Amino acid sequence: MNPSSSRSIRAPHLPLAGKAHVLITAAGTSTRFGGSKKEFERLGDATVLEKAVEPFLAICDSLVITCPKGARDEFSSFFASSRLAAPLSSLRGGFSIVEGGSVRQESVLLGLRALGSLLMPSRQAAGELVLIHDAARPWASLDLIQRTLESARERGASLPLMPLTETPKAVDPTTVVGHPPRHSMMTAQTPQIFSFPEILEAHERAAREHFDATDDAMIWDLYVGPVAWVEGTRENRKVTFKDDLVKQTEFRTGQGYDIHPLVEGRRLLLAGVEVESARGEAGYSDGDVLWHAIIDAMLGASAQGDIGTHFPPGTPQWKDADSTDLALKAAAVVAAQGWKCVNLDCTVICERPKLAPYRDRIRAAIASALALPLDAVSFKAKTKEGFDATGRGEAIEALASVLLNH
């Protein structure tokens, strides 16, 4: 049905200086996604839902999340064990989970009512704003949120928009009937931000008049007034289908360092390659200083501790252990977290022997063990020009820098 009247709600006094509150909509059934609840899908180190909520915690006073009917206990348990549990519980205005309706518009109304119950009535007319965001948008940046919020404070309502990248057509069931100009059309994103009491009143009015809107900005525009906009971001896309979760590549770097004394009666090993030398590395394992630096770099980049965490000295299992085997085990730990080595740069520092003749063999050994192309492994040899224990030939050092992707 069409509404009986329009723009009958008084617009807010501007600019708005009140607190910001957040409504995250997660009450959908994920039918087009394939049945499983898309908001609980993993996306790197967290779920889609957690990533959608997290950036708002830096700016909001209170937060409400809508969930499907009958799922409130499930959502409550999820957030109780989430990494967001502490910041959510510390929100000054409170955190609430409310069951949504059968369609998004109904869910937003129920969420706005729940938000209203968190706010004191005397504050509802004092410039409070609500940021309405889809839980299926896990890539909204804090910068985008703040830009949209500032626009809403100045204009009363604002949302992010993106230009169309393809030519739009108006159609009937079988035929193209119109060719709207692309330059005058944009696509909407969330968060959409509004003065709180007015958007709640507008949603209540739309429900009474059975007015079906495609988003909240449409309801505001009809009952309250014009909606401002800011430029959205390509990253802030919505997860609708399975392939929308094709993972964005994430990168991490790690650095490793090790030093070992050089003593007689030991082999000098670098990434498992034996270097002809009168002295070799002392150590609880085979002392391979280069592998030890590389292991620390890989474990550090993936936040999995260090070589001592996984292969503690003094443990009989690791006495005289082959460091190539230790490197393979460390690489498996990293891979189990979803990380893969992209490239490796390493440096060995010693006065003698000269390592240049071994460069290619060392690079090949590292590449083979870590399943890397040879051109992804760099090896350099340096001296300390006589400075300190290494410069006096009493020790050997290694540094490694690794890039991982997820």
C-alpha positions in Angstrom: 0.0 0.0 0.0 1.1 3.6 -0.5 1.5 5.8 2.6 -1.3 8.2 3.2 1.0 11.2 3.5 4.7 12.0 3.3 7.3 14.0 5.2 4.9 14.5 8.1 7.6 13.9 10.8 9.4 17.0 11.9 13.0 17.0 10.9 15.6 17.1 13.7 17.4 20.3 14.8 20.8 20.4 13.3 23.7 19.8 13.8 23.3 16.7 15.9 25.7 16.4 18.9 24.3 13.4 20.8 25.7 9.9 21.2 25.9 7.3 18.5 24.2 3.9 18.8 24.4 0.9 16.5 21.8 -1.5 15.2 23.3 -4.5 13.4 20.8 -6.5 11.4 21.4 -10.3 11.4 17.9 -11.8 11.4 17.9 -13.1 7.8 17.7 -16.8 6.9 20.7 -16.8 4.5 18.6 -18.6 1.9 20.6 -17.4 -1.1 23.8 -18.2 0.7 22.9 -21.9 0.8 21.1 -22.5 4.1 23.9 -22.0 6.6 23.9 -18.8 8.6 26.4 -16.7 6.6 27.1 -14.4 9.6 28.8 -17.3 11.4 31.1 -18.2 8.5 34.8 -17.8 9.3 36.6 -14.9 7.6 40.2 -15.1 8.5 40.6 -14.8 12.3 36.9 -14.1 13.1 33.4 -14.6 11.8 31.6 -12.4 9.4 29.4 -11.2 12.3 32.3 -10.3 14.5 34.0 -8.4 11.7 30.8 -6.5 11.0 30.4 -5.5 14.6 34.0 -4.7 15.6 34.7 -1.4 13.9 31.6 0.2 15.5 32.8 -0.5 19.0 35.2 2.4 18.7 32.4 5.0 18.3 29.2 3.7 19.8 27.5 4.1 23.2 25.1 1.2 22.9 24.6 -1.7 20.4 21.6 -3.9 19.4 21.8 -7.0 17.2 18.8 -8.6 15.6 18.8 -12.3 15.2 16.4 -14.8 13.6 13.3 -15.9 15.6 14.2 -18.5 18.2 18.0 -17.9 17.9 18.5 -15.4 20.8 20.1 -18.0 23.0 22.4 -19.1 20.3 23.5 -15.6 19.6 23.9 -14.9 23.3 26.2 -17.9 23.7 28.1 -16.9 20.6 28.9 -13.5 21.9 29.6 -14.7 25.4 32.6 -16.6 24.1 33.5 -14.2 21.3 36.6 -12.0 21.3 34.2 -9.1 21.4 32.6 -10.2 24.7 34.6 -7.7 26.9 34.2 -4.6 24.8 30.5 -5.3 24.3 29.9 -5.8 28.0 31.7 -2.5 28.7 29.4 -0.4 26.4 28.1 2.4 28.6 24.6 2.3 27.0 24.3 -1.4 27.0 24.3 -4.3 24.6 21.2 -6.3 23.6 20.2 -9.1 21.2 16.6 -9.0 20.0 14.7 -11.4 17.7 13.9 -9.9 14.3 10.9 -10.3 12.1 10.1 -12.1 8.8 11.6 -9.3 6.6 14.4 -6.9 7.1 12.1 -3.8 7.5 10.3 -5.5 10.4 13.6 -6.6 12.0 14.9 -3.0 11.9 11.8 -1.7 13.6 12.1 -4.3 16.3 15.7 -3.4 16.7 15.0 0.3 16.9 12.4 -0.4 19.6 14.9 -2.4 21.6 17.4 0.4 21.2 14.8 2.8 22.5 14.4 0.7 25.6 18.1 1.1 26.3 18.0 4.9 26.0 16.4 7.2 28.6 13.4 9.0 27.1 14.9 12.3 28.0 17.8 11.7 25.8 15.9 10.5 22.8 15.3 14.1 21.7 18.8 15.3 22.4 20.4 14.5 19.0 21.0 10.8 19.4 21.9 9.0 16.2 21.6 5.4 15.2 23.8 3.6 12.7 21.9 0.8 11.0 24.3 -1.8 9.4 23.9 -5.1 7.8 25.8 -7.9 9.6 26.5 -9.4 6.1 28.9 -6.4 5.4 32.1 -7.4 7.3 34.4 -5.0 5.5 33.1 -1.6 6.6 36.1 0.5 7.6 36.1 2.9 10.6 37.0 5.7 8.2 33.8 5.1 6.2 31.7 4.9 9.4 33.2 8.2 10.7 32.7 10.0 7.4 29.0 8.9 7.2 28.5 9.7 10.9 29.8 13.3 10.4 27.6 13.8 7.4 24.6 12.6 9.4 25.4 14.9 12.3 25.3 17.8 9.8 22.3 16.7 7.7 20.2 14.5 10.0 20.6 11.4 7.8 23.3 10.0 5.6 24.4 6.8 3.9 27.3 5.6 1.7 26.8 5.2 -2.0 28.8 3.7 -4.8 28.7 4.5 -8.5 27.2 1.9 -10.9 29.8 0.1 -12.9 27.4 -1.4 -15.4 24.6 0.2 -17.5 21.2 0.0 -15.8 18.0 -0.9 -17.7 14.4 -0.7 -16.7 12.5 -3.8 -17.7 9.1 -5.5 -17.7 9.0 -9.3 -17.5 10.2 -9.7 -21.1 11.4 -6.4 -22.5 13.7 -3.5 -21.8 11.4 -0.5 -21.3 13.8 2.2 -20.2 17.4 3.3 -20.2 18.0 5.4 -17.1 21.3 7.5 -17.2 24.0 5.8 -15.2 25.5 9.0 -14.0 22.4 9.8 -11.9 22.1 6.4 -10.2 24.2 4.9 -7.4 24.0 1.8 -5.2 23.4 2.0 -1.5 25.6 0.5 1.3 25.4 0.5 5.0 25.8 1.9 7.7 22.9 4.2 7.1 22.8 6.8 9.9 19.8 8.8 11.2 18.6 10.9 14.0 17.2 8.3 16.3 13.8 9.4 17.4 12.8 10.4 13.9 13.8 7.2 12.2 12.0 5.2 14.8 8.9 7.2 14.3 9.2 6.9 10.6 9.5 3.1 10.8 6.5 3.0 13.1 4.6 5.1 10.6 5.6 2.8 7.6 4.5 -0.3 9.6 1.1 1.2 10.3 0.6 2.3 6.7 2.0 -1.0 5.3 4.6 0.8 3.3 7.3 -1.6 2.0 10.7 0.0 1.6 13.9 -1.5 0.2 16.1 0.3 2.8 15.9 2.7 5.7 16.9 5.7 3.7 13.8 5.3 1.6 11.6 5.5 4.7 13.4 8.6 6.0 13.1 10.3 2.6 9.4 9.7 2.5 8.5 10.7 6.1 11.2 13.0 7.3 13.3 14.7 4.5 16.2 14.4 2.2 19.1 12.0 2.9 22.7 13.0 2.5 25.3 10.7 1.1 29.1 10.1 1.2 31.2 8.0 -1.1 31.3 4.4 -0.1 34.1 1.9 -0.6 34.5 -1.1 -2.9 35.6 -3.2 0.0 32.3 -2.6 1.9 30.4 -5.2 -0.2 27.6 -7.4 1.1 27.9 -11.2 1.5 24.9 -12.8 -0.3 26.3 -15.9 -2.0 29.0 -18.4 -1.0 31.4 -17.0 -3.6 31.1 -13.5 -2.0 33.3 -14.9 0.7 36.2 -15.6 -1.6 38.9 -14.7 0.8 40.7 -11.4 0.6 44.4 -12.1 0.8 45.9 -11.1 4.1 49.6 -10.7 4.6 51.9 -10.8 7.6 55.6 -10.3 8.0 57.9 -11.9 10.6 61.5 -11.6 11.5 63.8 -14.0 13.1 67.3 -13.8 14.6 69.7 -16.3 16.2 73.3 -16.5 17.3 75.5 -19.6 18.1 79.1 -20.0 19.3 81.5 -21.6 16.9 83.4 -24.5 18.4 85.6 -27.3 17.2 84.1 -30.8 16.8 80.8 -29.6 15.4 79.5 -29.3 11.8 78.7 -25.9 10.4 75.2 -26.2 9.0 73.2 -23.6 7.1 69.6 -24.6 6.2 70.9 -28.2 6.3 73.8 -27.6 3.9 77.1 -28.5 5.5 79.7 -25.8 5.0 83.4 -26.8 5.1 84.8 -25.3 8.3 87.1 -26.1 11.1 84.4 -25.1 13.6 80.6 -25.5 13.7 77.7 -24.2 15.7 77.3 -25.3 19.3 73.7 -26.0 20.3 71.3 -28.4 21.9 70.0 -29.4 18.5 72.3 -29.6 15.5 72.8 -25.8 15.9 71.7 -24.7 12.4 71.6 -21.0 13.0 69.9 -20.2 9.7 67.1 -22.6 10.1 66.6 -21.3 13.7 66.2 -17.7 12.5 63.8 -18.8 9.7 61.7 -20.9 12.1 61.4 -17.8 14.4 60.4 -15.6 11.5 57.6 -18.0 10.4 56.3 -18.6 13.9 56.4 -14.9 14.7 54.5 -13.9 11.5 51.7 -16.3 12.3 51.7 -15.4 16.1 52.6 -19.0 17.1 55.4 -18.3 19.5 59.0 -19.0 18.8 61.4 -21.9 18.4 61.8 -22.3 22.2 58.0 -22.6 22.6 57.8 -25.6 20.2 61.2 -27.2 20.6 62.4 -26.3 24.1 66.1 -27.0 24.8 66.7 -29.5 27.5 63.9 -31.8 26.1 65.5 -35.2 25.2 63.3 -35.3 22.1 65.2 -32.4 20.6 68.7 -33.3 21.6 70.9 -33.1 18.4 67.7 -32.8 16.4 68.0 -32.1 12.6 66.9 -28.5 12.2 65.5 -29.2 8.8 63.0 -31.5 10.5 62.3 -28.7 13.0 61.7 -26.3 10.1 59.3 -28.7 8.5 57.4 -29.1 11.8 57.3 -25.3 12.3 56.0 -24.8 8.7 53.2 -27.3 9.5 52.2 -25.3 12.5 52.0 -22.2 10.4 50.1 -24.0 7.6 47.6 -25.3 10.2 46.6 -21.7 10.9 46.0 -21.1 7.2 49.2 -19.3 6.5 51.5 -19.9 3.5 55.0 -18.6 3.0 55.3 -16.2 0.0 58.9 -15.3 0.1 61.9 -15.4 2.4 65.0 -13.1 2.8 67.8 -14.2 5.1 71.3 -13.1 6.0 74.1 -15.0 7.7 76.9 -13.1 9.4 80.3 -14.6 10.1 83.9 -13.8 9.4 84.9 -17.2 7.9 84.5 -19.4 6.0 83.3 -17.5 2.9 79.7 -18.4 2.2 79.3 -17.1 -1.4 80.2 -20.5 -2.9 77.3 -22.1 -0.9 74.6 -19.5 -1.8 72.8 -21.4 -4.5 72.8 -24.7 -2.5 71.4 -22.9 0.6 68.7 -21.2 -1.4 67.7 -24.5 -3.0 67.6 -26.3 0.3 65.3 -23.7 1.8 63.1 -23.6 -1.3 62.8 -27.4 -1.3 61.9 -27.7 2.4 59.3 -24.9 2.4 57.9 -25.7 -1.1 58.8 -22.3 -2.4 60.0 -21.3 -5.9 63.7 -20.7 -6.0 63.2 -17.0 -6.9 61.2 -16.5 -3.7 64.3 -17.2 -1.5 67.1 -14.7 -1.0 70.3 -15.5 0.8 73.1 -13.0 1.7 76.4 -13.4 3.6 77.9 -10.6 5.6 80.8 -10.0 8.0 81.2 -7.7 11.0 84.5 -6.3 10.0 86.2 -7.6 13.2 83.6 -6.1 15.6 82.3 -8.1 18.7 82.4 -11.9 19.1 81.1 -12.6 15.6 83.6 -10.3 14.1 86.4 -12.1 16.0 85.2 -15.4 14.5 83.8 -16.7 17.8 80.2 -16.8 16.8 77.8 -16.9 13.8 74.5 -15.0 13.4 71.5 -15.3 11.2 68.6 -13.0 10.4 65.5 -13.9 8.4 62.4 -12.0 7.2 59.4 -13.9 5.9 56.1 -12.8 4.2 53.1 -15.0 4.8 49.7 -14.8 3.2 46.3 -16.2 4.3 
